[in-house]
Amino acid sequence: MSEAKKVALLIETSNRYGRDLLYGVRDWMRESEGWAVRFTEQARRAPLPSWLSDWRGDGIIARVDSPTIAKALKRTGLPVVDVSAERFASEFPRVSIDNVGVAQLAAEHLVGKGFSHFAFCGDARFLWSRQRGAEFRRRLAQEGLRVVNFSSRVGRGGRSGSDAENREIAEWLARLSKPVGVFACYDGRAQQVLEACQLLGLHVPDEVAVLGVDNDEVLCELCSPPLSSVQPNARRTGYEAAAMLARMMRGERIVAAATRMVEPVRVVERQSSDVVSVADEKVAAALKYIRQHACEGVNVADVLRAVPMSRTLLERKFKALLGHSPHRQLVQAKVERAKHLLVESEVSIAVVADLAGFESPSYLSVVFRRETGESPYAFRVKHRTDRGRS
């Protein structure tokens, strides 16, 4: 048997995203080939470990967050795959998060709640935050909606998360028109927004709905109220990075400019954004009914029985306030439920169809492909987060 390839993993363990990257590498190793892995626990943006200078290995997967790290990795002469999203370009082939996709999911989620006021709480020091904010603003501008951006004076000095910055966020929140949907660049920033809401006595989610990114379950559940979050597919990112490095170690040439962006999975809704923010009481009641009963196989006629009015009037109100029909709202709710089941469970496609309120697996497939561009099976394979947990 040939000797196992020696691979260094220079990825932090201090957050969910980094840990899922590592799980993804492990998933690939279980399915493909075993590596002799060199790995030490480290924090985000930590300097390269001292052992790297005299390590004799075959390849590296790293978060290349700065030119300094890039130069040091270049000096090793080894194949490197970059899994960072902190720079516009990388000296190495890269597999990373699709920040445009993240922001689009956030926009769809908050617009779907019926808000007319929106804000983005980012961290201008990071490229990925600026990209998420820019796409969030662009997507909402298409709907004729404006986004108010947070700009920190304190954070630029390197004191992100300080009490002073939290007070800045509170002052910014106090000036926003309410109710408002706030998209935060990541879960840590969203936690700061929630703390600022508590400081100001603002009710979440009725006055301020908050959405983060990363779905760091421990952090999200510790927030008060529990935090809704866009779930990236870091596990898939790690898996594809491992596959790419394996090809490079076999001698395949992959150009440094090659970048594979991995789409996020979905929005995991918790209490911080579980709200319907429309002034029209009838539409709010219809939305609540749809949220609670969509997966029970109900249709628009059932909605009208629960919220009596003419179908024409309901259609007109939905189009005016949400930009789409009640039927479309029902379909979106059922597809979101199907996505959750496909990603988070191992039940069959037939059971997914039944639990999500579709008449049959074939009808689920037709609707799911129309809405996502993929079959339910392909979506499960692409986005599943439990690969190899056993």
The 8 nearest C-alpha neighbors of each residue, nearest first, counted from 0:
[[1, 2, 3, 33, 4, 32, 34, 35],
 [2, 0, 3, 4, 33, 32, 34, 5],
 [1, 3, 4, 0, 5, 34, 35, 33],
 [4, 2, 34, 35, 5, 1, 33, 32],
 [3, 5, 34, 35, 57, 6, 2, 56],
 [4, 6, 35, 56, 57, 36, 34, 3],
 [7, 5, 58, 36, 59, 57, 56, 37],
 [6, 8, 37, 59, 36, 38, 9, 60],
 [9, 7, 60, 38, 10, 61, 59, 37],
 [10, 8, 61, 60, 7, 62, 38, 11],
 [11, 9, 8, 61, 62, 17, 12, 41],
 [12, 10, 42, 41, 43, 17, 13, 40],
 [11, 13, 18, 17, 14, 41, 40, 42],
 [12, 14, 42, 11, 43, 17, 41, 15],
 [15, 13, 16, 17, 12, 18, 215, 11],
 [16, 14, 18, 215, 17, 19, 213, 13],
 [17, 15, 19, 18, 14, 233, 213, 20],
 [18, 16, 20, 11, 19, 12, 15, 14],
 [17, 19, 21, 15, 12, 20, 16, 22],
 [18, 20, 234, 22, 16, 21, 233, 17],
 [21, 19, 237, 234, 17, 233, 23, 18],
 [20, 22, 18, 24, 19, 23, 237, 25],
 [23, 21, 19, 25, 20, 24, 234, 26],
 [22, 24, 234, 237, 238, 26, 20, 21],
 [25, 23, 238, 237, 21, 27, 26, 241],
 [24, 26, 22, 28, 23, 27, 29, 21],
 [27, 25, 23, 29, 24, 28, 387, 22],
 [26, 28, 30, 24, 238, 25, 29, 31],
 [29, 27, 32, 25, 31, 33, 30, 26],
 [30, 28, 26, 27, 31, 25, 32, 33],
 [31, 29, 27, 28, 26, 32, 25, 33],
 [30, 32, 28, 29, 27, 33, 26, 242],
 [33, 31, 28, 34, 29, 30, 27, 3],
 [32, 34, 28, 3, 35, 29, 31, 4],
 [35, 33, 4, 3, 36, 5, 6, 32],
 [34, 36, 5, 3, 4, 6, 37, 33],
 [35, 37, 6, 34, 7, 5, 38, 8],
 [38, 36, 7, 6, 8, 35, 39, 5],
 [37, 39, 8, 7, 36, 9, 40, 10],
 [38, 40, 41, 37, 9, 8, 48, 10],
 [41, 39, 12, 11, 38, 42, 10, 13],
 [40, 42, 11, 12, 39, 45, 43, 13],
 [43, 41, 11, 45, 13, 12, 44, 40],
 [42, 44, 11, 45, 13, 41, 10, 12],
 [45, 43, 42, 46, 64, 11, 62, 65],
 [46, 44, 43, 42, 47, 41, 11, 48],
 [47, 45, 48, 44, 68, 49, 41, 42],
 [46, 48, 49, 45, 68, 51, 9, 71],
 [49, 47, 50, 51, 46, 39, 52, 9],
 [48, 50, 51, 52, 47, 53, 46, 54],
 [51, 49, 48, 52, 53, 54, 47, 37],
 [50, 52, 54, 49, 53, 48, 47, 55],
 [53, 51, 50, 54, 49, 75, 48, 71],
 [52, 54, 51, 50, 55, 49, 75, 56],
 [55, 53, 51, 52, 56, 50, 75, 7],
 [56, 54, 53, 57, 5, 51, 52, 75],
 [55, 57, 5, 58, 54, 6, 7, 4],
 [56, 58, 5, 6, 4, 77, 248, 55],
 [57, 59, 6, 78, 77, 79, 56, 7],
 [60, 58, 79, 7, 6, 8, 61, 78],
 [61, 59, 80, 8, 79, 81, 9, 7],
 [62, 60, 9, 81, 63, 10, 8, 82],
 [61, 63, 83, 82, 81, 64, 10, 9],
 [64, 62, 83, 61, 81, 65, 69, 68],
 [63, 65, 85, 62, 83, 44, 68, 86],
 [64, 66, 67, 68, 63, 69, 86, 85],
 [67, 65, 69, 68, 70, 64, 63, 71],
 [68, 66, 70, 65, 69, 71, 64, 72],
 [67, 69, 71, 65, 66, 70, 63, 72],
 [68, 70, 66, 72, 67, 71, 63, 73],
 [71, 69, 73, 67, 72, 68, 66, 74],
 [70, 72, 68, 74, 73, 69, 67, 75],
 [71, 73, 69, 74, 75, 70, 68, 76],
 [74, 72, 70, 75, 71, 76, 69, 77],
 [73, 75, 71, 72, 76, 70, 77, 69],
 [74, 76, 77, 72, 73, 71, 52, 51],
 [77, 75, 74, 73, 78, 72, 79, 58],
 [78, 76, 75, 58, 79, 57, 59, 73],
 [77, 79, 58, 247, 59, 248, 76, 80],
 [80, 78, 59, 60, 58, 91, 77, 81],
 [81, 79, 60, 92, 93, 91, 244, 240],
 [80, 82, 93, 61, 62, 83, 63, 91],
 [83, 81, 62, 95, 94, 93, 61, 80],
 [82, 84, 62, 63, 85, 81, 95, 64],
 [85, 83, 86, 127, 95, 96, 82, 126],
 [84, 86, 126, 64, 83, 127, 125, 87],
 [87, 85, 88, 84, 126, 89, 64, 65],
 [88, 86, 89, 85, 126, 84, 127, 130],
 [89, 87, 86, 90, 256, 91, 85, 84],
 [88, 90, 91, 86, 256, 255, 87, 93],
 [89, 91, 255, 88, 69, 92, 256, 73],
 [90, 92, 255, 89, 80, 81, 93, 79],
 [93, 91, 255, 257, 80, 258, 256, 81],
 [92, 94, 81, 258, 80, 82, 91, 259],
 [95, 93, 259, 82, 258, 240, 260, 236],
 [94, 96, 260, 82, 84, 83, 261, 236],
 [95, 97, 261, 260, 98, 262, 84, 231],
 [96, 98, 260, 262, 100, 261, 99, 101],
 [99, 97, 101, 100, 131, 96, 102, 130],
 [98, 100, 102, 101, 97, 134, 103, 131],
 [99, 101, 103, 97, 98, 102, 262, 104],
 [102, 100, 98, 104, 99, 103, 263, 105],
 [103, 101, 105, 135, 131, 99, 104, 100],
 [102, 104, 106, 100, 105, 101, 107, 99],
 [103, 105, 107, 101, 102, 106, 108, 100],
 [106, 104, 102, 108, 103, 107, 109, 101],
 [107, 105, 103, 109, 108, 104, 110, 135],
 [108, 106, 104, 110, 105, 109, 111, 103],
 [107, 109, 105, 111, 106, 110, 104, 112],
 [108, 110, 112, 111, 106, 107, 180, 105],
 [111, 109, 107, 112, 113, 108, 106, 114],
 [110, 112, 108, 109, 113, 107, 321, 114],
 [113, 111, 275, 109, 110, 276, 114, 274],
 [112, 114, 276, 277, 111, 110, 321, 275],
 [115, 113, 276, 116, 112, 110, 179, 180],
 [114, 116, 113, 117, 144, 179, 110, 178],
 [117, 115, 179, 114, 180, 176, 178, 177],
 [118, 116, 180, 146, 179, 181, 147, 145],
 [117, 119, 147, 181, 146, 148, 182, 180],
 [120, 118, 182, 148, 181, 183, 121, 149],
 [121, 119, 183, 149, 182, 148, 184, 118],
 [122, 120, 184, 128, 183, 119, 123, 149],
 [121, 123, 124, 128, 125, 184, 120, 129],
 [122, 124, 125, 129, 121, 128, 126, 150],
 [125, 123, 122, 155, 126, 128, 154, 129],
 [126, 124, 128, 123, 127, 122, 85, 129],
 [125, 127, 129, 85, 128, 130, 86, 124],
 [126, 128, 130, 129, 125, 85, 84, 131],
 [129, 127, 131, 125, 126, 130, 184, 121],
 [128, 130, 126, 132, 131, 127, 123, 133],
 [131, 129, 127, 133, 128, 132, 126, 134],
 [132, 130, 128, 102, 134, 129, 133, 98],
 [131, 133, 135, 129, 130, 134, 128, 136],
 [134, 132, 130, 136, 135, 131, 129, 137],
 [133, 135, 137, 131, 136, 132, 102, 99],
 [136, 134, 102, 132, 138, 133, 137, 106],
 [137, 135, 133, 139, 134, 138, 146, 140],
 [138, 136, 134, 140, 135, 139, 133, 141],
 [137, 139, 135, 141, 140, 136, 134, 103],
 [138, 140, 144, 142, 141, 136, 137, 135],
 [141, 139, 143, 144, 137, 142, 138, 136],
 [140, 142, 139, 138, 143, 137, 144, 136],
 [141, 143, 139, 140, 144, 138, 322, 145],
 [142, 144, 140, 141, 139, 145, 138, 115],
 [145, 143, 140, 139, 142, 146, 115, 141],
 [146, 144, 140, 139, 117, 147, 143, 136],
 [145, 147, 118, 117, 136, 148, 119, 144],
 [148, 146, 118, 119, 117, 145, 149, 175],
 [147, 149, 119, 118, 146, 120, 150, 121],
 [150, 148, 120, 119, 121, 151, 147, 171],
 [149, 151, 148, 152, 123, 121, 122, 120],
 [152, 150, 154, 153, 149, 155, 167, 164],
 [151, 153, 154, 155, 150, 156, 164, 167],
 [152, 154, 151, 155, 156, 164, 158, 163],
 [155, 153, 159, 158, 156, 157, 151, 152],
 [156, 154, 157, 153, 152, 151, 124, 158],
 [155, 157, 154, 153, 158, 152, 159, 151],
 [156, 158, 154, 155, 159, 153, 124, 160],
 [159, 157, 154, 161, 156, 153, 160, 155],
 [158, 160, 154, 161, 157, 164, 153, 155],
 [161, 159, 164, 158, 165, 162, 191, 154],
 [162, 160, 164, 163, 159, 158, 165, 154],
 [161, 163, 165, 164, 166, 160, 167, 159],
 [164, 162, 166, 161, 165, 167, 153, 160],
 [163, 165, 167, 161, 166, 162, 153, 160],
 [164, 166, 162, 168, 167, 163, 191, 169],
 [167, 165, 169, 163, 164, 168, 170, 162],
 [168, 166, 164, 170, 165, 169, 171, 163],
 [167, 169, 171, 165, 166, 170, 172, 164],
 [168, 170, 195, 166, 172, 167, 171, 173],
 [171, 169, 167, 173, 168, 172, 166, 174],
 [172, 170, 168, 169, 174, 173, 167, 175],
 [173, 171, 169, 175, 174, 170, 168, 196],
 [172, 174, 170, 171, 175, 169, 199, 176],
 [175, 173, 172, 171, 176, 170, 169, 177],
 [176, 174, 172, 173, 177, 171, 179, 147],
 [175, 177, 178, 116, 179, 174, 173, 172],
 [178, 176, 179, 206, 175, 116, 207, 180],
 [177, 179, 206, 207, 176, 205, 116, 114],
 [180, 178, 116, 177, 207, 117, 181, 114],
 [179, 181, 208, 117, 207, 109, 209, 118],
 [182, 180, 118, 209, 119, 117, 208, 179],
 [181, 183, 119, 210, 209, 211, 120, 118],
 [184, 182, 120, 211, 189, 185, 119, 188],
 [183, 185, 121, 128, 211, 212, 120, 188],
 [186, 184, 212, 211, 188, 183, 187, 213],
 [185, 187, 211, 189, 212, 188, 190, 213],
 [188, 186, 190, 189, 185, 191, 211, 218],
 [187, 189, 191, 190, 186, 185, 183, 184],
 [190, 188, 186, 192, 183, 211, 191, 187],
 [189, 191, 193, 187, 188, 192, 186, 194],
 [192, 190, 194, 188, 189, 193, 195, 165],
 [193, 191, 189, 195, 190, 194, 196, 188],
 [192, 194, 196, 190, 195, 191, 189, 197],
 [195, 193, 191, 197, 196, 192, 190, 198],
 [194, 196, 169, 198, 192, 193, 197, 191],
 [197, 195, 201, 193, 199, 194, 198, 200],
 [196, 198, 200, 194, 195, 199, 201, 193],
 [197, 199, 195, 196, 200, 194, 169, 201],
 [200, 198, 196, 197, 201, 195, 169, 173],
 [199, 201, 197, 198, 196, 202, 195, 203],
 [202, 200, 196, 199, 197, 206, 203, 207],
 [201, 203, 206, 205, 204, 200, 207, 196],
 [204, 202, 207, 205, 208, 206, 271, 201],
 [203, 205, 208, 207, 271, 272, 206, 202],
 [206, 204, 203, 202, 207, 274, 208, 178],
 [205, 207, 178, 202, 204, 177, 203, 201],
 [208, 206, 204, 179, 203, 178, 205, 180],
 [207, 209, 204, 272, 180, 271, 203, 181],
 [210, 208, 181, 271, 272, 182, 180, 207],
 [209, 211, 182, 227, 228, 183, 181, 272],
 [212, 210, 228, 186, 185, 183, 189, 184],
 [211, 213, 185, 229, 228, 186, 214, 184],
 [214, 212, 230, 215, 231, 229, 186, 185],
 [215, 213, 228, 230, 216, 212, 229, 219],
 [214, 216, 15, 213, 218, 217, 219, 186],
 [215, 217, 219, 214, 218, 220, 15, 221],
 [218, 216, 220, 219, 215, 221, 214, 222],
 [217, 219, 221, 216, 215, 220, 222, 186],
 [220, 218, 226, 216, 222, 225, 221, 217],
 [219, 221, 225, 217, 222, 218, 216, 226],
 [222, 220, 218, 219, 217, 225, 223, 224],
 [221, 223, 225, 219, 224, 220, 226, 218],
 [224, 222, 225, 221, 193, 226, 220, 271],
 [223, 225, 222, 271, 270, 226, 203, 193],
 [226, 224, 220, 222, 223, 219, 270, 269],
 [225, 227, 219, 271, 269, 222, 224, 228],
 [228, 226, 268, 269, 210, 267, 271, 272],
 [227, 229, 211, 212, 214, 210, 267, 266],
 [228, 230, 266, 212, 265, 213, 214, 267],
 [229, 231, 214, 213, 265, 264, 266, 263],
 [232, 230, 263, 264, 233, 213, 229, 262],
 [231, 233, 263, 234, 235, 264, 236, 230],
 [234, 232, 236, 20, 19, 235, 231, 16],
 [233, 235, 23, 19, 20, 237, 236, 232],
 [234, 236, 238, 232, 233, 237, 23, 239],
 [237, 235, 233, 239, 234, 238, 240, 94],
 [238, 236, 23, 20, 24, 240, 234, 235],
 [239, 237, 23, 24, 235, 241, 27, 236],
 [238, 240, 242, 236, 241, 237, 243, 235],
 [239, 241, 237, 243, 242, 238, 94, 236],
 [242, 240, 244, 238, 239, 243, 24, 245],
 [241, 243, 239, 245, 240, 244, 238, 246],
 [242, 244, 240, 246, 241, 245, 239, 247],
 [245, 243, 247, 241, 246, 242, 248, 80],
 [246, 244, 248, 242, 247, 243, 241, 249],
 [247, 245, 249, 243, 244, 248, 251, 242],
 [246, 248, 251, 244, 250, 249, 245, 252],
 [249, 247, 245, 250, 246, 244, 78, 58],
 [250, 248, 246, 247, 251, 245, 244, 252],
 [249, 251, 247, 248, 252, 246, 245, 253],
 [252, 250, 247, 246, 249, 253, 248, 245],
 [251, 253, 247, 250, 254, 246, 249, 255],
 [254, 252, 251, 255, 92, 247, 257, 256],
 [255, 253, 256, 257, 92, 252, 91, 258],
 [254, 256, 91, 92, 257, 90, 253, 89],
 [255, 257, 254, 92, 258, 89, 91, 90],
 [258, 256, 92, 255, 254, 93, 259, 253],
 [259, 257, 93, 94, 92, 256, 260, 95],
 [258, 260, 94, 93, 95, 261, 257, 96],
 [259, 261, 97, 95, 96, 94, 258, 262],
 [262, 260, 96, 97, 95, 236, 259, 263],
 [261, 263, 97, 100, 260, 264, 96, 232],
 [264, 262, 231, 232, 101, 230, 265, 100],
 [263, 265, 230, 231, 232, 382, 262, 266],
 [266, 264, 230, 229, 263, 267, 104, 231],
 [265, 267, 229, 228, 230, 268, 104, 227],
 [268, 266, 228, 227, 229, 265, 269, 230],
 [269, 267, 227, 266, 228, 272, 273, 270],
 [268, 270, 227, 226, 271, 225, 273, 272],
 [269, 271, 273, 225, 272, 224, 226, 227],
 [272, 270, 226, 204, 209, 208, 224, 269],
 [273, 271, 208, 204, 270, 209, 274, 227],
 [274, 272, 270, 271, 269, 204, 268, 275],
 [275, 273, 272, 204, 276, 205, 112, 208],
 [274, 276, 112, 283, 277, 113, 286, 273],
 [277, 275, 113, 114, 112, 274, 278, 283],
 [278, 276, 113, 279, 283, 275, 114, 282],
 [277, 279, 280, 276, 283, 282, 113, 281],
 [280, 278, 282, 277, 281, 283, 316, 320],
 [281, 279, 283, 282, 284, 278, 277, 285],
 [280, 282, 284, 283, 279, 285, 306, 313],
 [281, 283, 285, 284, 279, 280, 286, 317],
 [284, 282, 280, 286, 281, 285, 277, 275],
 [283, 285, 287, 281, 282, 286, 280, 288],
 [286, 284, 282, 288, 287, 283, 306, 281],
 [287, 285, 289, 283, 288, 284, 282, 290],
 [286, 288, 284, 290, 285, 289, 283, 291],
 [289, 287, 285, 291, 286, 290, 292, 284],
 [290, 288, 293, 286, 292, 291, 287, 285],
 [291, 289, 287, 288, 292, 293, 286, 332],
 [290, 292, 288, 289, 287, 293, 294, 286],
 [291, 293, 289, 295, 294, 290, 288, 297],
 [294, 292, 289, 295, 329, 297, 290, 296],
 [295, 293, 356, 355, 296, 292, 333, 354],
 [294, 296, 356, 292, 293, 297, 355, 354],
 [295, 297, 356, 294, 293, 357, 298, 358],
 [298, 296, 295, 293, 301, 292, 299, 294],
 [297, 299, 301, 300, 302, 296, 326, 329],
 [298, 300, 302, 301, 326, 303, 325, 297],
 [299, 301, 303, 302, 298, 304, 297, 310],
 [302, 300, 304, 299, 298, 303, 297, 305],
 [301, 303, 299, 305, 300, 304, 306, 285],
 [302, 304, 306, 307, 300, 305, 301, 299],
 [303, 305, 301, 307, 302, 306, 300, 308],
 [304, 306, 302, 303, 307, 301, 288, 285],
 [305, 307, 303, 304, 302, 285, 308, 281],
 [306, 308, 303, 304, 305, 309, 302, 281],
 [309, 307, 303, 310, 306, 313, 312, 304],
 [308, 310, 312, 311, 313, 307, 303, 314],
 [311, 309, 313, 312, 314, 308, 303, 300],
 [310, 312, 314, 309, 313, 315, 308, 316],
 [311, 313, 315, 309, 314, 310, 316, 308],
 [312, 314, 310, 316, 315, 311, 317, 309],
 [315, 313, 311, 317, 312, 316, 324, 310],
 [314, 316, 312, 318, 313, 317, 319, 311],
 [315, 317, 319, 313, 318, 314, 320, 312],
 [318, 316, 314, 320, 321, 319, 315, 324],
 [317, 319, 322, 323, 315, 316, 321, 320],
 [320, 318, 316, 317, 322, 321, 315, 323],
 [319, 321, 317, 318, 322, 316, 113, 277],
 [322, 320, 317, 318, 323, 319, 113, 111],
 [321, 323, 318, 319, 320, 317, 324, 142],
 [322, 324, 318, 321, 317, 327, 325, 328],
 [323, 325, 327, 326, 317, 314, 318, 328],
 [326, 324, 328, 327, 329, 317, 314, 299],
 [327, 325, 329, 324, 328, 299, 330, 298],
 [326, 328, 330, 324, 325, 329, 331, 323],
 [329, 327, 325, 331, 326, 330, 332, 324],
 [330, 328, 326, 332, 327, 331, 293, 289],
 [329, 331, 327, 333, 332, 328, 334, 326],
 [332, 330, 334, 328, 333, 329, 335, 327],
 [333, 331, 329, 335, 330, 334, 328, 293],
 [334, 332, 336, 330, 355, 335, 331, 294],
 [333, 335, 337, 331, 336, 332, 330, 338],
 [336, 334, 338, 332, 337, 333, 331, 339],
 [337, 335, 333, 339, 334, 338, 355, 332],
 [336, 338, 334, 340, 335, 339, 355, 351],
 [339, 337, 335, 341, 336, 340, 342, 334],
 [338, 340, 336, 342, 337, 341, 343, 335],
 [341, 339, 337, 344, 343, 338, 342, 351],
 [342, 340, 338, 379, 339, 343, 344, 337],
 [343, 341, 383, 339, 340, 379, 344, 338],
 [342, 344, 340, 339, 341, 384, 383, 385],
 [345, 343, 340, 346, 341, 342, 339, 385],
 [344, 346, 347, 341, 343, 340, 342, 385],
 [347, 345, 344, 350, 351, 348, 340, 341],
 [346, 348, 350, 349, 351, 345, 341, 352],
 [347, 349, 351, 350, 352, 360, 346, 375],
 [350, 348, 360, 352, 347, 351, 353, 359],
 [349, 351, 353, 347, 352, 348, 354, 346],
 [352, 350, 348, 354, 349, 353, 355, 337],
 [353, 351, 357, 349, 355, 360, 350, 354],
 [352, 354, 350, 356, 351, 355, 357, 349],
 [355, 353, 351, 356, 352, 350, 294, 357],
 [354, 356, 294, 333, 352, 337, 353, 336],
 [355, 357, 294, 296, 295, 353, 354, 352],
 [358, 356, 352, 359, 363, 353, 355, 296],
 [357, 359, 362, 356, 353, 352, 360, 363],
 [358, 360, 362, 361, 357, 352, 363, 353],
 [361, 359, 363, 349, 352, 362, 364, 348],
 [362, 360, 364, 359, 363, 365, 358, 352],
 [361, 363, 365, 359, 364, 360, 366, 358],
 [364, 362, 360, 366, 361, 365, 367, 357],
 [365, 363, 361, 367, 362, 366, 374, 368],
 [364, 366, 362, 368, 363, 367, 369, 361],
 [367, 365, 369, 363, 368, 364, 370, 362],
 [366, 368, 364, 370, 369, 365, 363, 371],
 [369, 367, 372, 373, 374, 371, 365, 370],
 [368, 370, 366, 367, 372, 371, 365, 373],
 [371, 369, 367, 368, 372, 366, 334, 373],
 [372, 370, 368, 373, 369, 367, 374, 378],
 [371, 373, 368, 369, 370, 374, 367, 378],
 [374, 372, 368, 371, 377, 378, 375, 367],
 [373, 375, 368, 377, 376, 364, 378, 367],
 [376, 374, 378, 377, 364, 379, 373, 367],
 [375, 377, 379, 374, 378, 380, 348, 341],
 [378, 376, 374, 380, 379, 375, 373, 381],
 [377, 379, 375, 381, 376, 380, 382, 373],
 [380, 378, 376, 383, 341, 382, 377, 381],
 [381, 379, 377, 378, 382, 383, 376, 342],
 [382, 380, 378, 379, 377, 383, 235, 376],
 [383, 381, 379, 380, 378, 264, 342, 384],
 [382, 384, 342, 379, 385, 380, 381, 386],
 [383, 385, 386, 342, 382, 234, 343, 232],
 [386, 384, 388, 383, 387, 343, 342, 344],
 [387, 385, 388, 384, 383, 26, 23, 389],
 [386, 388, 389, 26, 385, 29, 25, 22],
 [389, 387, 385, 386, 26, 22, 384, 25],
 [388, 387, 386, 385, 26, 29, 22, 25]]
